[in-house]
Amino acid sequence: MRKSTGWKLAFIFLAVTLNPMSAYAGTWKNTSAGCQYQKDDGNYARAEWITENGTSYYLNQNGIMAVNTTTPDGYLVAADGSWVTEQQSLGGYVRTPYDNRPYYYDPEWQVYIFDEDTDYAWVNDTRVLAAVRGIIPASELSEKNQVVYEEVCRFLTGFDYGASDYEKATRIYDEITLRATYNRGKYTQADDEVYSILVNGTGKCVGFARAYKLLANAVGLKCALREDYVHMWNAVYIDGQAKSIDVSSTRTDACFYLDVVELKCPFCDYRNVFGLREVCHPCPNCKAQLYNPDMN
């Protein structure tokens, strides 16, 4: 990321003069609840910042290091707990707690891969994600993707990174379904682009699925594309479990997709899916009567 020298000096001055962090000597300890910091006097740091080797970390009221969230005093911390020093700004480089996640560049397809399971070279918007995370300047994006980048920045500004996976997935669903409607007219190639969904407010299933994945990845969710011969949708991971969600179907809400329960049939191992209010049904494979585990 390229920025002017004057801006850097100004930021360093502000960081030094306004930095709320305090330096202590002590020891880090890993616990089942997370990392804790024990000071030399034997007390554990609580509801305060600790700075070690130039890096600052926030310990919550329970003495656990905060990760992937915004602290009570309004600062972003990354997945490793470190303070993300630049502030969010609309129309500029937006910092998120996920900026330091590993990635690699595929020179053959000229795409960035952040998750080998869900990032695909054949349909990929990770160049925009790379710009959001500061890997490349937004100026290197195509004209359309620069506009998409700005729209993603708007969505991220003020986003609650401490929300649950379920809440994040729902927020993205609501954002896209409020922005765009399915184009039931003649197909054009533009219908399959994120630009069409986030800017033009219309498109077809591929565009909707790509837009959902881009926003989901931007807020730290693992998200895949799913397709058959005629349709594309998403699988978003909620607490490690993949949940199918179709954001191009705007006649329902997110809970219709996210609140389903999966159960492997104990008789034939067939994967059964129970709907939100479905009490029971016979297994489609072996016909054994199965009951929704959430309701029994």
Secondary structure as the mmCIF struct_conf table of DSSP 4:
data_model
#
loop_
_struct_conf.conf_type_id
_struct_conf.id
_struct_conf.beg_label_comp_id
_struct_conf.beg_label_asym_id
_struct_conf.beg_label_seq_id
_struct_conf.end_label_comp_id
_struct_conf.end_label_asym_id
_struct_conf.end_label_seq_id
HELX_RH_AL_P HELX_RH_AL_P1 THR A 5 LEU A 18
STRN STRN1 ALA A 23 ALA A 23
STRN STRN2 GLY A 26 THR A 31
TURN_TY1_P TURN_TY1_P1 SER A 32 ALA A 33
STRN STRN3 GLY A 34 LYS A 39
TURN_TY1_P TURN_TY1_P2 ASP A 40 ASP A 41
BEND BEND1 GLY A 42 GLY A 42
HELX_LH_PP_P HELX_LH_PP_P1 ASN A 43 ASN A 43
STRN STRN4 TYR A 44 TYR A 44
HELX_LH_PP_P HELX_LH_PP_P2 ALA A 45 ALA A 45
BEND BEND2 ALA A 47 ALA A 47
STRN STRN5 GLU A 48 GLU A 52
TURN_TY1_P TURN_TY1_P3 ASN A 53 GLY A 54
STRN STRN6 THR A 55 LEU A 59
TURN_TY1_P TURN_TY1_P4 GLN A 61 ASN A 62
BEND BEND3 GLY A 63 GLY A 63
HELX_LH_PP_P HELX_LH_PP_P3 ILE A 64 ILE A 64
STRN STRN7 MET A 65 MET A 65
HELX_LH_PP_P HELX_LH_PP_P4 ALA A 66 ALA A 66
BEND BEND4 ASN A 68 ASN A 68
STRN STRN8 THR A 69 THR A 70
TURN_TY1_P TURN_TY1_P5 PRO A 72 ASP A 73
BEND BEND5 GLY A 74 GLY A 74
STRN STRN9 LEU A 76 VAL A 77
TURN_TY1_P TURN_TY1_P6 ALA A 79 ASP A 80
BEND BEND6 GLY A 81 GLY A 81
STRN STRN10 SER A 82 SER A 82
STRN STRN11 TRP A 83 VAL A 84
BEND BEND7 GLU A 86 GLU A 86
HELX_LH_PP_P HELX_LH_PP_P5 GLN A 87 GLN A 88
TURN_TY1_P TURN_TY1_P7 LEU A 90 GLY A 91
BEND BEND8 GLY A 92 GLY A 92
HELX_LH_PP_P HELX_LH_PP_P6 TYR A 93 ARG A 95
TURN_TY1_P TURN_TY1_P8 PRO A 97 ASN A 100
STRN STRN12 TYR A 104 ASP A 106
TURN_TY1_P TURN_TY1_P9 PRO A 107 GLN A 110
STRN STRN13 VAL A 111 ILE A 113
BEND BEND9 PHE A 114 PHE A 114
TURN_TY1_P TURN_TY1_P10 GLU A 116 THR A 118
BEND BEND10 ALA A 121 VAL A 123
HELX_RH_AL_P HELX_RH_AL_P2 THR A 126 VAL A 132
TURN_TY1_P TURN_TY1_P11 ARG A 133 GLY A 134
BEND BEND11 ILE A 135 ILE A 136
HELX_RH_3T_P HELX_RH_3T_P1 ALA A 138 GLU A 140
BEND BEND12 LEU A 141 LEU A 141
HELX_RH_AL_P HELX_RH_AL_P3 GLU A 143 LEU A 156
TURN_TY1_P TURN_TY1_P12 THR A 157 GLY A 158
TURN_TY1_P TURN_TY1_P13 TYR A 161 GLY A 162
BEND BEND13 ALA A 163 ALA A 163
HELX_RH_AL_P HELX_RH_AL_P4 ASP A 165 ARG A 179
STRN STRN14 THR A 181 TYR A 182
BEND BEND14 GLY A 185 GLY A 185
HELX_RH_3T_P HELX_RH_3T_P2 GLN A 189 ASP A 192
BEND BEND15 GLU A 193 GLU A 193
HELX_RH_AL_P HELX_RH_AL_P5 VAL A 194 TYR A 195
HELX_RH_PI_P HELX_RH_PI_P1 SER A 196 ASN A 200
BEND BEND16 GLY A 201 GLY A 201
STRN STRN15 THR A 202 GLY A 203
HELX_RH_AL_P HELX_RH_AL_P6 CYS A 205 ALA A 218
TURN_TY1_P TURN_TY1_P14 VAL A 219 GLY A 220
STRN STRN16 CYS A 223 GLU A 227
BEND BEND17 TYR A 229 VAL A 230
STRN STRN17 MET A 232 ILE A 238
TURN_TY1_P TURN_TY1_P15 ASP A 239 GLY A 240
STRN STRN18 GLN A 241 ILE A 245
TURN_TY1_P TURN_TY1_P16 VAL A 247 SER A 248
TURN_TY1_P TURN_TY1_P17 THR A 250 ARG A 251
BEND BEND18 THR A 252 THR A 252
TURN_TY1_P TURN_TY1_P18 ALA A 254 ALA A 254
HELX_RH_AL_P HELX_RH_AL_P7 CYS A 255 LEU A 258
TURN_TY1_P TURN_TY1_P19 ASP A 259 ASP A 259
STRN STRN19 VAL A 261 LYS A 264
TURN_TY1_P TURN_TY1_P20 PRO A 266 CYS A 268
STRN STRN20 ARG A 271 PHE A 274
TURN_TY1_P TURN_TY1_P21 LEU A 276 ARG A 277
STRN STRN21 CYS A 280 PRO A 282
TURN_TY1_P TURN_TY1_P22 PRO A 284 CYS A 286
STRN STRN22 GLN A 289 TYR A 291
TURN_TY1_P TURN_TY1_P23 PRO A 293 ASP A 294
#
